[in-house]
Amino acid sequence: MAVEFTESNFEELALKSDKPVLVDFWAEWCGPCRMVGPIVEEIANDYDGKAVVGKVNVDENPAISGKYGIRNIPTILFLKNGEVVDKSVGAVPKNVLTEKLDSQM
């Protein structure tokens, strides 16, 4: 299951992770986000133990969204060693996300 990233746990769970991290920026009211959500959950299950996969609700955690300049959602950031190494904007197929994640392994 995808981790729920918040302003209180983001640094510990995402930035300090020794594994690659996929962060899905989303909101309840966002139609494309609802299409990407189940894909992110599948990836979380597929990569359990190999990567950290989580979601940031932009309405509830504006500081994280602001820090990374998130203007469009869904935006998915790929982090390695606390740094953004790749990103995807908009609804994309699962294989696009898994290829980006695999390249961080």
MIDOSE-1310 file (N, C-alpha, C; in nm, 2 decimals, decimal comma, always signed):
residues 105
mave	+0,08/-0,12/+0,00/+0,00/+0,00/+0,00/+0,09/+0,13/+0,00; +0,04/+0,23/-0,07/+0,12/+0,35/-0,08/+0,12/+0,42/+0,05; +0,24/+0,48/+0,08/+0,25/+0,56/+0,20/+0,18/+0,69/+0,19; +0,12/+0,74/+0,29/+0,06/+0,88/+0,29/+0,17/+0,97/+0,34
ftes	+0,23/+1,05/+0,25/+0,33/+1,14/+0,29/+0,26/+1,27/+0,35; +0,31/+1,32/+0,46/+0,26/+1,45/+0,51/+0,38/+1,54/+0,54; +0,35/+1,66/+0,58/+0,46/+1,76/+0,61/+0,54/+1,71/+0,73; +0,48/+1,63/+0,82/+0,55/+1,58/+0,94/+0,63/+1,46/+0,91
nfee	+0,60/+1,38/+0,81/+0,68/+1,25/+0,79/+0,76/+1,25/+0,66; +0,75/+1,35/+0,57/+0,81/+1,35/+0,44/+0,96/+1,34/+0,45; +1,02/+1,42/+0,53/+1,17/+1,42/+0,54/+1,22/+1,28/+0,58; +1,15/+1,22/+0,68/+1,20/+1,09/+0,73/+1,17/+0,98/+0,63
lalk	+1,05/+0,97/+0,57/+1,02/+0,86/+0,49/+1,06/+0,88/+0,34; +1,07/+1,00/+0,29/+1,10/+1,02/+0,15/+1,25/+1,06/+0,13; +1,28/+1,17/+0,20/+1,42/+1,23/+0,18/+1,53/+1,15/+0,24; +1,51/+1,08/+0,35/+1,61/+1,01/+0,41/+1,61/+0,86/+0,37
sdkp	+1,52/+0,82/+0,28/+1,51/+0,68/+0,24/+1,64/+0,63/+0,17; +1,68/+0,51/+0,20/+1,80/+0,45/+0,12/+1,75/+0,38/+0,00; +1,62/+0,38/-0,03/+1,56/+0,32/-0,15/+1,51/+0,43/-0,24; +1,49/+0,40/-0,37/+1,43/+0,50/-0,46/+1,29/+0,53/-0,41
vlvd	+1,24/+0,65/-0,44/+1,11/+0,70/-0,39/+1,03/+0,75/-0,50; +0,90/+0,71/-0,51/+0,81/+0,76/-0,60/+0,71/+0,84/-0,52; +0,69/+0,97/-0,55/+0,59/+1,06/-0,48/+0,49/+1,11/-0,58; +0,36/+1,07/-0,55/+0,25/+1,11/-0,63/+0,18/+1,23/-0,57
fwae	+0,19/+1,35/-0,63/+0,12/+1,47/-0,58/-0,02/+1,47/-0,64; -0,13/+1,47/-0,56/-0,26/+1,45/-0,60/-0,36/+1,54/-0,52; -0,49/+1,54/-0,56/-0,60/+1,60/-0,48/-0,73/+1,53/-0,51; -0,82/+1,53/-0,41/-0,95/+1,46/-0,42/-1,02/+1,51/-0,55
wcgp	-1,02/+1,64/-0,58/-1,10/+1,69/-0,69/-1,04/+1,68/-0,83; -0,93/+1,61/-0,83/-0,85/+1,60/-0,96/-0,89/+1,47/-1,03; -0,96/+1,48/-1,15/-1,00/+1,37/-1,23/-0,88/+1,28/-1,27; -0,78/+1,34/-1,34/-0,67/+1,25/-1,38/-0,59/+1,19/-1,26
crmv	-0,60/+1,25/-1,14/-0,54/+1,19/-1,02/-0,61/+1,06/-0,98; -0,74/+1,06/-1,00/-0,81/+0,94/-0,97/-0,78/+0,83/-1,07; -0,74/+0,86/-1,19/-0,69/+0,76/-1,28/-0,55/+0,70/-1,24; -0,47/+0,79/-1,20/-0,33/+0,75/-1,16/-0,33/+0,68/-1,03
gpiv	-0,42/+0,71/-0,94/-0,41/+0,66/-0,80/-0,40/+0,51/-0,79; -0,49/+0,43/-0,86/-0,48/+0,29/-0,86/-0,35/+0,23/-0,91; -0,30/+0,30/-1,01/-0,17/+0,26/-1,07/-0,06/+0,28/-0,97; -0,06/+0,39/-0,89/+0,04/+0,41/-0,79/+0,03/+0,30/-0,68
eeia	-0,10/+0,26/-0,64/-0,12/+0,16/-0,55/-0,06/+0,02/-0,60; -0,08/-0,01/-0,73/-0,02/-0,13/-0,78/+0,13/-0,13/-0,78; +0,19/-0,01/-0,81/+0,33/+0,00/-0,81/+0,38/-0,02/-0,66; +0,31/+0,04/-0,57/+0,35/+0,02/-0,43/+0,35/-0,12/-0,39
ndyd	+0,26/-0,20/-0,43/+0,26/-0,35/-0,40/+0,37/-0,42/-0,48; +0,39/-0,38/-0,61/+0,49/-0,45/-0,69/+0,63/-0,43/-0,64; +0,65/-0,31/-0,58/+0,79/-0,27/-0,54/+0,81/-0,27/-0,39; +0,72/-0,34/-0,32/+0,72/-0,35/-0,17/+0,86/-0,40/-0,13
gkav	+0,93/-0,33/-0,05/+1,06/-0,37/+0,00/+1,18/-0,32/-0,09; +1,14/-0,28/-0,22/+1,25/-0,24/-0,31/+1,25/-0,09/-0,33; +1,13/-0,02/-0,31/+1,12/+0,12/-0,33/+1,01/+0,18/-0,23; +1,02/+0,30/-0,20/+0,91/+0,37/-0,12/+0,82/+0,44/-0,22
vgkv	+0,69/+0,40/-0,21/+0,59/+0,46/-0,30/+0,49/+0,53/-0,22; +0,46/+0,66/-0,24/+0,37/+0,73/-0,16/+0,30/+0,84/-0,23; +0,21/+0,90/-0,16/+0,12/+1,01/-0,21/+0,12/+1,13/-0,12; +0,12/+1,25/-0,19/+0,11/+1,37/-0,11/-0,02/+1,44/-0,16
nvde	-0,11/+1,46/-0,06/-0,24/+1,54/-0,09/-0,20/+1,69/-0,09; -0,20/+1,75/-0,21/-0,15/+1,89/-0,22/-0,24/+1,99/-0,14; -0,36/+1,96/-0,12/-0,45/+2,05/-0,04/-0,41/+2,04/+0,11; -0,37/+1,93/+0,16/-0,34/+1,91/+0,30/-0,20/+1,93/+0,33
npai	-0,11/+1,93/+0,23/+0,03/+1,95/+0,25/+0,09/+2,05/+0,16; +0,05/+2,18/+0,17/+0,10/+2,28/+0,07/+0,25/+2,31/+0,08; +0,31/+2,29/+0,19/+0,45/+2,32/+0,20/+0,54/+2,23/+0,11; +0,50/+2,10/+0,11/+0,57/+2,00/+0,02/+0,56/+2,04/-0,12
sgky	+0,43/+2,06/-0,16/+0,40/+2,10/-0,30/+0,48/+2,23/-0,34; +0,48/+2,33/-0,25/+0,55/+2,45/-0,28/+0,70/+2,43/-0,29; +0,75/+2,35/-0,20/+0,90/+2,33/-0,21/+0,94/+2,27/-0,34; +0,86/+2,19/-0,40/+0,90/+2,13/-0,53/+0,83/+2,19/-0,65
girn	+0,76/+2,31/-0,63/+0,71/+2,38/-0,74/+0,60/+2,31/-0,81; +0,52/+2,23/-0,74/+0,41/+2,15/-0,81/+0,30/+2,25/-0,85; +0,28/+2,26/-0,98/+0,17/+2,35/-1,03/+0,06/+2,27/-1,10; +0,09/+2,16/-1,15/+0,00/+2,07/-1,22/-0,01/+1,94/-1,15
ipti	-0,13/+1,88/-1,14/-0,14/+1,75/-1,08/-0,22/+1,66/-1,17; -0,20/+1,53/-1,18/-0,10/+1,46/-1,10/+0,05/+1,49/-1,15; +0,14/+1,51/-1,05/+0,28/+1,51/-1,08/+0,34/+1,40/-1,00; +0,43/+1,33/-1,06/+0,50/+1,22/-0,99/+0,65/+1,25/-0,99
lflk	+0,71/+1,27/-0,87/+0,85/+1,29/-0,86/+0,92/+1,16/-0,82; +1,04/+1,14/-0,88/+1,12/+1,03/-0,84/+1,24/+1,08/-0,77; +1,26/+1,03/-0,64/+1,37/+1,08/-0,56/+1,47/+0,97/-0,54; +1,60/+1,01/-0,53/+1,70/+0,92/-0,49/+1,80/+1,00/-0,41
ngev	+1,83/+0,94/-0,29/+1,91/+1,01/-0,19/+1,87/+1,15/-0,16; +1,73/+1,17/-0,15/+1,67/+1,30/-0,12/+1,67/+1,40/-0,23; +1,71/+1,36/-0,35/+1,72/+1,45/-0,46/+1,62/+1,41/-0,57; +1,55/+1,51/-0,64/+1,47/+1,47/-0,75/+1,55/+1,43/-0,87
vdks	+1,53/+1,31/-0,92/+1,61/+1,26/-1,03/+1,52/+1,25/-1,16; +1,39/+1,25/-1,14/+1,30/+1,24/-1,26/+1,16/+1,28/-1,22; +1,08/+1,31/-1,32/+0,94/+1,35/-1,29/+0,85/+1,31/-1,41; +0,72/+1,30/-1,37/+0,62/+1,28/-1,48/+0,50/+1,36/-1,44
vgav	+0,45/+1,43/-1,54/+0,33/+1,52/-1,52/+0,21/+1,47/-1,60; +0,10/+1,46/-1,54/-0,02/+1,42/-1,60/-0,04/+1,27/-1,59; -0,16/+1,22/-1,64/-0,19/+1,08/-1,63/-0,11/+1,00/-1,74; -0,03/+0,91/-1,69/+0,05/+0,83/-1,78/+0,03/+0,68/-1,75
pknv	+0,06/+0,59/-1,84/+0,05/+0,45/-1,82/+0,15/+0,40/-1,72; +0,11/+0,29/-1,66/+0,20/+0,22/-1,55/+0,34/+0,20/-1,60; +0,36/+0,15/-1,72/+0,49/+0,11/-1,77/+0,58/+0,24/-1,77; +0,53/+0,35/-1,80/+0,61/+0,48/-1,80/+0,67/+0,50/-1,66
ltek	+0,58/+0,48/-1,56/+0,63/+0,51/-1,42/+0,72/+0,40/-1,37; +0,69/+0,27/-1,41/+0,78/+0,17/-1,36/+0,92/+0,17/-1,43; +0,92/+0,22/-1,56/+1,05/+0,23/-1,62/+1,14/+0,34/-1,56; +1,07/+0,45/-1,52/+1,14/+0,56/-1,45/+1,19/+0,51/-1,31
ldsq	+1,11/+0,44/-1,24/+1,15/+0,38/-1,11/+1,26/+0,28/-1,12; +1,25/+0,19/-1,22/+1,35/+0,09/-1,24/+1,49/+0,15/-1,27; +1,49/+0,27/-1,34/+1,61/+0,33/-1,38/+1,69/+0,39/-1,25; +1,61/+0,39/-1,14/+1,67/+0,44/-1,01/+1,73/+0,33/-0,93
m	+1,70/+0,21/-0,97/+1,74/+0,09/-0,88/+1,89/+0,07/-0,89
